Amino acid sequence: MSDTNYEYLADDPNFKVKPIMFSLIIGAFFAILNETLLNIALTTLMDVFDIPEPVVQWMVTGFLLVMGILIPVSALLLQTYTTRQMFLGTMTIFTVGTVVCAVAPNFGVLLTGRLLQAVGTGLLIPIIFNTFLLIFPPERRGGVMGMVGLVIMFAPAIGPTLSGVIVDNLGWRFLFITVIPFALFSILFGWKYLRNVGEVTKPKVDILSIALSTLGFGGIVLGFSLAGKGDSSLLDPGVLTLLIAGLISLVFFTFRQLKLEEPLLDVRVFKFPMYSIAVVLFIILIMAMFSSEIILPMFMQGPLALSPQTAGMILLPGALLNGLLSPVMGKLFDKFGPRVMIIPAAGILTATMFSLSRVTADTPIWQMVLSYMFIMLSISAIMMPAQTNGLNQLPKKLYPHGTAIMNTLQPVSGAIGVAVFISLLTSRQQAYLSQADNAASEAAMSQATVVGVEFVYLIAFFITAIGFIVSLFIKRATPEKENNDEQQEVAESM
């Protein structure tokens, strides 16, 4: 694993951990910041390149699609190339994509650069997770993963605000120009300080698995992304075709992985109960978070009659709180274990969803601020601790597969959450308006949105209640042994 006799490199006094953490986290921060940095500028890009909204939306949809396709392959890449090769190659691709976007003469070139950025972003998080799992022993991972959580949550939170300032004062190209020096710094810093961790096993490449993974995850992400845009629905023939094709491909992909000696994505990680619990909680949290980021602004700009800027500011405290508390939650996890944090937080999240199912057009703004803060506070207390606890139970050789599955589920769960909740909102609105006396009136439209939001959060309440029940079964995980037979027996007996 390394050139020392220590089981974990963090225990080696001669191993410099902080420079490695710094280089990885700096790269991750600007790659993830890039995810939301462009959202505010989409209207500007429509005017600059004279393109309609469905075309410019590919800047977002294409980004998610590339991540959904590429992240499942990260387990193979992490076992084929060294840590330095993966990080430096990934950051180089991201930087090249950023430069292409900065100088793009037309939308086609801009989209190409954006997709290159997605390649870098999609691979970077699995690299960081896998590296930190190999460097740090289980009893120290909570605090470290909490730092990763800060980056994952804080960067997207400030993205829209930062984007508005840059576009208004410098122009849209500076959304990319300002990122370039930090990306170059991360590459140079990583070149100097980053060391290789883990073993390069160079597993066999199964082309059919890659094809099934691409069709499966790509179809699911693209189908739900299109269904969540408002101009399509889950019942549209094109969307249904993508979803069915994706689902069938994933079924064949799963069966094939179980038969291969060296699977592309080892689904046997689900034999470990704490990992499975972490995945269930992760899916529920991502759906709750992504959908709230869409549904709440619609409610605040509709029945509450708030401006887009005010709606964004209402969500900002919760997002910042989530990021800032992630390291704290990680350290508490190291000290007290998962149950003390995750069970109460799951209860708070469930109660908050129920309270949001009772909103009205007269709901005060302070209640919306507090509700979103409770949502994000709960997520900070559950997400990274549950992920860390689940990954802690895996043997080292399954780390790349465990991290790849977790990170693949983020764009998939987000796309599913947005599409399902938008569809529920729309159907409930239409049902109300079909029975209203004056459906075209502003009052009727406003009340239809209220009724739709109430219904969405009632469904969210039941989903998060399932998460609360699942959280009751969580316990502190301990790493399993590497021996395959022993590993399987232990997992099956739990």
C-alpha positions, 0 to 999 in steps of 0.5 A: 500500500505504501512505502512504510510499515504503518497500516494507515499513512496518517499514523506515520510521523514522516508522512505529511498529511496536511499538504495532501489534504490542502491540495485535494480540498482546494481542487475540490472546492473550485470544481464543486463551486463550478457546479452552481457558479453558472446557474445565475448566468444562464439568462445572460448566456441566452442573450449573448449567444441568442439561444432559447432556454431548452438549449442553454439548459444543456449547460446544467443537464449535460454537466449532470449527465457526464457526472452520472456516466463517469462516476461509476467508472471511477472505481476502475480508474482508481485501481488502474492509475496512481493517486497522483496520476488521477488527481493531476489528470483530473484537475488538468482536464477540469482546467482545460475545460475552464480555459475553453469556456473562458475563451469560447466564441460560440455556445458549442465551444462553451458547452464542450468546455463545460462537459470537460469541467464535468469530467474533472468534477465527476472524478475528483470527489471519488479520488478524495474519498478514496484517498482519505479512507486509505490515509486515515484510520476509522476513528479519525475519519469523521473530522476529515470527512467533515472537512470534505462535507464543508467543501461539498456544501459551502462551495455550491451555497456561495456559487449563485451569490458569487456568480451574480456579483461577477456577472454584474461587475465583470461579465460572464467570462470571468466566471471561468477566468477567476477559477483558472489561477486557483485550478493551476495552483491546485495542480502545482501544489498537488504535483509537489506534495501529493503522494500515491496511496493504495495499490494499483491492481489494474483490473480487467476492463469489461467493455459490456459493463461500461456500456451498460453502466453508461446506458443505465445511469445516463438514461436515468439521469437524463430522463429525470433531468428532462422530466424535472424541467417543467416543460416535460413530465415523467409520462412523456414518451421520450422521458419514459423511453429513457427511464425504461432503457436506463432501468433495464440496462441497470438490471443487466449491469447489476447481474453482470457485476455479480458474475465477474471476478473483477466487477466494474462496480462491485455491488457486493458492498450492499452486503454490509448493513451499515453501508446499505443504511448509509445509502438509504439515508443518503438517497433520502437526504439528497432528494430532500435537499435538491427538491427543497432548493427548487420547491421553496423558491417557487413557493416564496416567489409565488404565494409569498410574492418575494423577489428571486434575490430575497428568496435566495437570501432566505436559503443562504443561512441554511446552506452556510450553516450546513457547510460550516457545521460539517467539520463539527459534526465529523468530530462529534461522530468520531467522539460519540459515534453515529447514533447520537447525531443521526437519530435526533437529526432524522427526527428533526428533518421529519418534523420539519417536513411535516411543518412545511406541509402546513404552509399557507400564503400567510406563512411568515418569512422567519418561519421559512428561514428557520425551516430551511436551516433545520433541513440543512442542519439535519443534513449536516448531522446525517450525511457525512457521518452516515457516509463515513460510518458506512464506508468504515465497514468496508474492507479496503479493496472495496473503498473505490467501489463504495465511494463510486456508488455513493457519488453516483447516487448524488446526481441520480438521486437529485434528478429523481427528487426534483422530477418526482416532486415537481411532477407532484406539485404540478399535478396537485396544482392542476387538480385544484385549478380544475375545480376552482371557480375562477382558475385564471385569477391570481388568487386561484393560482396562488392557492394552487401553488400552496396546495401543491407545496403542501402535498409535496411536503406531505409526501416528503414527510412520509419519505423522511419518516422512513429515513428516521425508522432506518436510522434507528438501526444504525450503529458504529461500524468497524472495518471488515477483514480482507479475506473474502470468505470471512468478509462474506460470512460476517456480512451475511450474518449481520 
